[in-house]
Amino acid sequence: MRHHDGTGNASRSDGRKPFAAFSLMAAFSIALTSNAIGDPAEKPQESSASNKLATPEITATEKPVILVWSEPRYLDLRYDEDFRYLDGAPDTYDPDFFDPIKNIRLDEQWRLSIGGEFRFRMEAETNLDFRTASSTQDTFQLYRYLLHFDLKYRDSFRTFLQLGVFHDEDRDLADRPFDENHLALHQLFMDFKPMGDGSTLTLRAGRQELSYEKQRLVSPLDWANTRRRFDAVKLIWKESDWQFDLFWSRPIPVNRDGFDDWNDKFNFYGAYFAYSGIARHGIDLFAFAVDDRGGRVNPNGRIGDVERYTLGSRFYGKTGGLDYEAMLAGQWGMWANDRIEAWASTLDGGYTFANAPWGPRVGAGFDWATGDRNPGDGSVETFDQMFPLGHAFLGYIDLVGRQNIRSANVNLTAWPIAKKLQTYLAFHGFWLHSPRDALYNAGGQATRRDSGGNSGREVGYELDATLLWNVSLHQAVLLGYSHLWAQDFIAGTGRSKDPHLFYLQYRFRF
């Protein structure tokens, strides 16, 4: 079951090359004017319901003085950024080149913040289909431009608008639906506090990004050129140590040349509770529901509607240098009159040697999601990963999704230059949960299948290596290489050539 954000055809290389080159030069020129330092590593942040850094504690006064932050923090969810610390005296925060367009006082009641992003990535891919096609090598470029306006009336009303342009260049292989969107109304929502300033209840309605469960199941999908978003209505109830979100939404397929409209056959509901009142620990409880009238084909070959319910929890914490988390989720419902019963779990942890050179962290993890053991038996046991950021957890080549999989990994992170230069190395092993079900990629699409189960479970082993340079608070450069060694299941289900991926990315945020 595939849950990409729609379909569309990416354009070929054209006369935009000079424009793209000019954009790169302009971004570097702006970056050189900035004197800010230190940008956090590009890792999935906690969900908006459990990320306390995203909304620092603020006293509800007419003219708040915020001292929690002392410099800009650029978050994965840009609408969670808060610049009210600029109300403080100049010696209470670190000045930044972009301060004049943050927390602008339109009058005593209205504030406006302006921000944006430019991102360029070059990718060189080889055999990402295990060389099923005659041509499987491609080197191409991706460009992302985002601009947002955050308008607030006191603490009771807010409008957030984000516009985007996304395009690729020099791509020769098949177009990908998430690379191109020429002029997108990416986000436009309003927040309203019905109980007035300082209240704990917020109603949010409009086009917005959603992020839950550390992005394993619901994510804006930052790795894709066009980020994922939904038309949604959400209630947010937030206290000091907990937050409860209740939402209804419809996903927005990408339409590269026209207006992006919701998928009116797909309803996605959810409730998410996050509690962080235990020192250095947190627990999340979640319930998601999918009502899909798109007539999809299930693993038993039946076509019909889907009613799927996902219940789960996540526990995470840190003790000294040791960090750990565990997630368990179950799914029930009906798909084309077949009963759904599926499961997924995660165990992950690591130890940081804070006093050692480079401050290394050694980690390990295990991910498991069920597959259909007996296709045709009237039961669907394949876990549906919904709207994930699989890229961060199941290999950077994105050939493995959280469906019918067992995955183990060991990883090493180190900082040769603290807060500036990060190195990351991970080794994954992948095995099918059910040899009779398919291998699913990061987009949830079935790519290889042996319905007889004669090709075994062993999919392959992947090595991921990245180097992240936080040039400044505003800019970061990411260099990465990944290689997957295909094993028996791949060889038994078609052509088998090892895939690998190289990429170079530059990002500028303000």
HUCOR-V660791 format. One record per run of one state. SS is the DSSP state (~ for helix, > for strand, _ for the rest). FROM is the first residue (numbers start at 1). TO is the last residue. Records with the same first field share a line. If there is no record, write none. Layout:
SS->FROM-TO, FROM-TO
This chain:
_->1-16, 33-51, 55-77, 81-83, 88-89, 93-98, 102-103, 106-109, 127-136, 154-156, 170-180, 193-200, 209-211, 216-217, 219-229, 239-241, 253-261, 263-265, 276-280, 298-302, 320-321, 336-337, 353-356, 360-360, 370-378, 381-386, 388-389, 393-404, 418-420, 432-437, 441-445, 450-457, 470-474, 487-487, 493-499, 510-510
~->17-32, 52-54, 78-80, 84-87, 90-92, 99-101, 213-215, 357-359, 390-392, 488-492
>->104-105, 110-126, 137-153, 157-169, 181-192, 201-208, 212-212, 218-218, 230-238, 242-252, 262-262, 266-275, 281-297, 303-319, 322-335, 338-352, 361-369, 379-380, 387-387, 405-417, 421-431, 438-440, 446-449, 458-469, 475-486, 500-509
